[in-house]
């Protein structure tokens, strides 16, 4: 099985206070460990970044937050996909490129767990890929406070949102694994 790494939305704009409190401050470090392994072994890897269509978003091209963080920045000819939907497969050639490379399995990591990570994991599984979610190389935010809070919706912590999403995805759409377990399985 050929397994590829897909890093999603690890962008400078994700540091904006607009998103609210965040869990897992080590997510980028864990993603960088995965990236180093895939680079060292020559396994396929893909970078995805979000270009929001919402003018107020820190990830809108006019707001300066679209750049991929240095800790996982692409080098050389590593492919980079720009998306404006929650799934890395929508509006990009990611699926076709994965299939052209003979990829049948994915390792997915990035930001944020309940939005673009979850949507990409679900769609990847529905497209027939064997998906591993590097749960400790992902993070969630509490309520996206900058977009306004709906008082009728239950308020959840970033950790609770992250844990709920990982739990929901595991088994049905992916195998949720820690970075150490993924690296061991790939070695």
C-alpha positions in Angstrom: 0.0 0.0 0.0 1.3 3.4 -0.9 0.4 5.9 1.9 0.6 9.7 1.4 0.8 12.5 3.9 -1.8 15.3 3.5 -1.1 18.4 5.6 -4.1 20.7 5.8 -4.4 24.4 6.7 -1.4 24.7 8.9 -1.4 28.4 8.2 -0.3 31.6 9.9 -3.9 32.9 10.0 -4.8 30.0 12.3 -3.0 31.9 15.1 -5.6 34.7 15.0 -7.6 35.3 18.2 -10.7 35.3 16.1 -10.9 31.5 16.3 -11.0 31.5 20.1 -9.1 29.2 22.5 -7.3 26.2 21.0 -6.3 22.8 22.2 -3.1 20.9 21.4 -0.4 23.6 21.0 2.0 20.8 19.8 -0.1 19.9 16.7 2.3 21.7 14.3 5.4 20.0 16.0 3.8 16.6 15.5 2.8 17.4 11.9 6.5 18.4 11.3 7.6 15.0 12.6 5.3 13.3 10.1 6.6 15.6 7.3 10.2 14.8 8.1 9.5 11.1 7.9 7.7 11.3 4.6 10.5 13.5 3.2 13.2 11.2 4.4 11.6 8.1 2.9 10.5 9.8 -0.3 6.9 8.9 0.3 4.3 11.1 -1.4 3.2 14.2 0.5 0.8 17.0 -0.2 0.2 20.4 1.3 -3.2 22.1 1.3 -4.0 25.6 2.4 -7.3 27.4 2.7 -8.1 30.6 0.8 -11.3 31.8 2.5 -14.0 33.6 0.6 -15.2 35.3 3.8 -13.7 38.8 3.8 -13.3 38.9 7.6 -11.5 35.6 7.8 -7.8 35.5 8.7 -7.5 33.0 5.9 -8.8 35.4 3.3 -6.1 36.3 0.7 -6.4 40.0 1.5 -5.7 39.5 5.3 -2.2 38.0 5.2 -2.8 34.7 7.0 -2.8 32.3 4.1 0.9 31.4 4.2 1.7 27.9 5.4 3.6 28.0 8.7 7.4 27.6 8.5 7.5 24.5 10.6 5.8 22.5 7.8 6.4 24.8 4.8 6.7 23.2 1.4 10.1 22.8 -0.1 11.3 22.0 -3.6 8.6 20.6 -5.8 6.2 19.5 -3.0 2.7 19.9 -4.3 0.5 22.7 -2.7 -3.2 22.9 -3.3 -5.3 25.9 -2.6 -8.9 25.3 -1.6 -11.9 27.4 -0.5 -14.2 24.6 0.6 -13.8 22.5 3.8 -12.6 19.4 1.9 -9.2 19.2 0.4 -10.8 17.2 -2.4 -13.2 19.9 -3.5 -12.0 22.3 -6.2 -8.5 20.7 -6.3 -6.8 18.0 -8.3 -5.8 16.2 -5.0 -7.8 13.0 -5.7 -6.6 12.7 -9.3 -3.0 13.3 -8.2 -3.2 10.8 -5.4 -4.5 8.1 -7.8 -1.9 9.0 -10.4 0.8 8.3 -7.7 -0.8 5.0 -6.8 -1.8 6.2 -3.4 -4.4 4.0 -1.6 -3.8 5.2 2.0 -3.6 8.6 3.6 -2.2 10.1 6.8 -4.1 13.4 7.5 -3.0 16.1 9.9 -3.7 19.8 10.3 -6.2 22.4 11.4 -8.9 22.4 12.4 -10.2 19.1 13.5 -14.0 19.6 13.2 -13.9 21.6 10.0 -11.4 20.9 7.2 -9.8 17.9 8.8 -13.0 16.1 9.5 -14.5 16.9 6.1 -11.3 15.7 4.3 -11.1 12.5 6.4 -14.8 11.7 5.7 -14.5 12.4 1.9 -11.2 10.5 1.7 -12.8 7.4 3.2 -15.8 7.8 1.0 -13.5 7.9 -2.0 -12.0 4.6 -1.0 -8.8 5.7 0.7 -7.6 3.9 3.8 -7.3 6.9 6.2 -5.2 7.4 9.3 -5.9 10.5 11.3 -2.9 11.8 13.2 -5.1 13.0 16.1 -2.2 14.6 18.0 -1.1 16.5 14.8 -4.5 18.3 14.7 -6.2 20.9 16.8 -9.6 22.5 17.3 -10.8 25.9 18.5 -13.6 26.5 20.9 -16.4 28.4 19.3 -14.9 30.5 16.5 -15.9 33.5 18.6 -15.2 36.0 15.9 -18.0 34.7 13.8 -20.5 35.2 16.6 -21.9 32.7 19.1 -25.3 31.2 18.8 -26.7 31.2 22.4 -29.0 28.3 21.5 -26.1 26.1 20.7 -24.2 24.2 23.4 -20.8 25.8 24.2 -17.9 23.3 24.1 -14.2 23.6 24.9 -11.6 23.2 22.1 -10.5 19.9 23.7 -14.0 18.6 23.9 -14.7 19.5 20.3 -11.4 17.8 19.2 -12.0 14.7 21.2 -15.7 14.3 20.1 -14.7 14.7 16.4 -11.8 12.2 16.6 -14.1 9.8 18.4 -16.8 10.1 15.8 -14.4 9.7 12.9 -12.5 6.7 14.3 -13.7 3.4 13.1 -16.2 4.7 10.6 -14.0 7.0 8.5 -10.5 6.4 9.7 -8.2 4.9 12.2 -7.2 7.6 14.7 -3.6 7.2 15.7 -1.0 9.2 17.6 2.0 10.4 15.6 4.3 7.9 17.4 2.1 5.0 16.4 2.0 6.2 12.8 5.7 6.6 12.6 6.2 3.1 14.1 3.8 1.6 11.6 5.5 3.3 8.7 9.0 2.2 9.7 
